[in-house]
Amino acid sequence: MRLPDSILPSPGGGASRASRVNVLARAPYASSVLLAVGMLLLTFAVAAAAELPVRDPDTVVAYRSRVFIIGASLVLFLFLDVLVRGASRSGWSRARLGAEIAHVWRERWTRRRLLVALTTVVSFYITYFAYRNLKSFLPVVREATFDAPLLHLDRALFGGLDPAVFLHDLLGTGVAGQVLSAVYLLYITFVPLSVVAAVAWSRRVAVGIWYVTAVNLNWVLGLLSYYLVPSLGPVFVDPPLADQMPLTAVWNLQQLLLVDRLRFVADPAGSGAIQSIAGFASLHVSVLFTAALMAHLLRVRQGVRWGLWTMLGLTMIATIYFGWHYVLDDIAGLAIGGAAVYLAGVATGWRGRPSPPATAPPPVRAET
């Protein structure tokens, strides 16, 4: 992979190929901003049509507020970025450390790059905010659900058994349940941290913009799947299955979300609750597949790549194990994650081309 030609300098006079690229490729952050604005306008339009209030989604899990996580991690990651780079340049010498940190900050974090980074991160949260509200409106806009055929398909694939019960029998409900619960909940923190890390730590901020745009597209495509095939998930429509779930932090979250859904359905406008349950497709799977696939395409460190693929695999197991999703939900999640990477690449100027051979000129530092 390499930076799109639109943000590399022209080799000489005359018209260059860069002059023929579209506007979004010249300003890769624009696609993420446009997506955020579009989602926000759609949210207020649907809310007005359905006579529903727009609410803060973080009230569901306030102790893991994404606003707090994003703000705190952005400051921390910027500090670590200049600290590590400055220390490396100084040869880890205390005498030169301060001067090198200041030099790295001036060289790397120009006013333009800071503005682009902040704009990209804010666009992520606005898109997420809109996604959560539009997801909450689902029971009002689309009352019918497709849980019955999805549940039937799951049991047909597993010889009459619920896939969750099959995994309980295979893995047990003790240590395996606690481990899978921890992995599943890690996603809540992983997504905002990965967004900030991609913007703050990428040598070229355009790489971070590509990733953030892909995550934003996951919200959009996932929301589309919710409205096309509305469903709740096995654990919410099959009481005997719910009774077999191990007592974990995931079980506690499921009860919290179910109570909020019941409150919302009983009084969508006045309950103060946000509805957060949707089955098809799994965005846990889609976003993690996006992260793992991009790490693979960008050839990041092997340990990071393996860690992301492992997290994806365990999360896919967890979505079935805890009855969050049907098998088809996870398959659709993989499709959404892959599509998001491709579409974000087109929108931001990345074309999925392989890295240049060894004879190619060295990469050029770019600010955006």
GIGI-V252155 format. One record per backbone hydrogen bond with DSSP energy under -1.0 kcal/mol. NH is the residue of the N-H (numbers start at 0). CO is the residue of the C=O. Records with the same first field share a line. If there is no record, write none. Layout:
NH=CO ; CO
//
This chain:
6=3
7=4
19=16
20=17
25=21
26=22
29=26
32=28
33=29
34=30
35=31
36=32
37=33
38=34
39=35
40=36
41=37
42=38
43=39
44=40
45=41
46=42
47=43
48=44
49=45
51=46
58=55
59=56
63=60
64=61
68=64
69=65
70=66
71=67
72=68
73=69
74=70
75=71
76=72
77=73
78=74
79=75
80=76
81=77
82=78
83=79
84=80
85=81
86=82
87=83
88=84
89=85
91=86
96=92
99=95
100=96
101=97
102=98
103=99
104=100
105=101
106=102
107=103
108=104
109=107
113=109
114=110
115=111
116=112
117=113
118=114
119=115
120=116
121=117
122=118
123=119
124=120
125=121
126=122
127=123
128=124
129=125
130=126
131=127
132=128
133=129
134=130
135=131
136=132
137=134
139=136
140=136
141=137
145=229
149=145
150=146
151=147
152=148
153=149
154=150
155=151
156=152
157=153
158=155
159=154
160=157
165=161
166=162
167=163
168=164
169=165
170=166
171=167
177=173
178=174
179=175
180=176
181=177
182=178
183=179
184=180
185=181
187=184
189=185
190=186
192=188
193=189
194=190
195=191
196=192
197=193
198=194
199=195
200=196
206=203
208=204
209=205
210=206
211=207
212=208
213=209
214=210
215=211
216=212
217=213
218=214
219=215
220=216
221=217
222=218
223=219
224=220
225=221
226=222
227=223
228=224
234=322
235=232
236=233
237=233
241=237
242=238
243=240
244=241
247=245
251=247
252=248
253=249
254=250
255=251
256=252
257=253
258=254
259=255
260=256
261=257
262=258
263=259
264=260
265=261
266=262
270=266
278=230
281=328
285=281
286=282
287=283
288=284
289=285
290=286
291=287
292=288
293=289
294=290
295=291
296=292
297=293
299=294
304=300
305=301
306=302
307=303
308=304
309=305
310=306
311=307
312=308
313=309
314=310
315=311
316=312
317=313
318=314
319=315
320=316
321=317
322=319
323=318
324=318
329=325
330=326
331=327
332=328
333=329
334=330
335=331
336=332
337=333
338=334
339=335
340=336
341=337
342=338
343=339
344=340
345=341
346=342
347=343
349=344
359=356
//
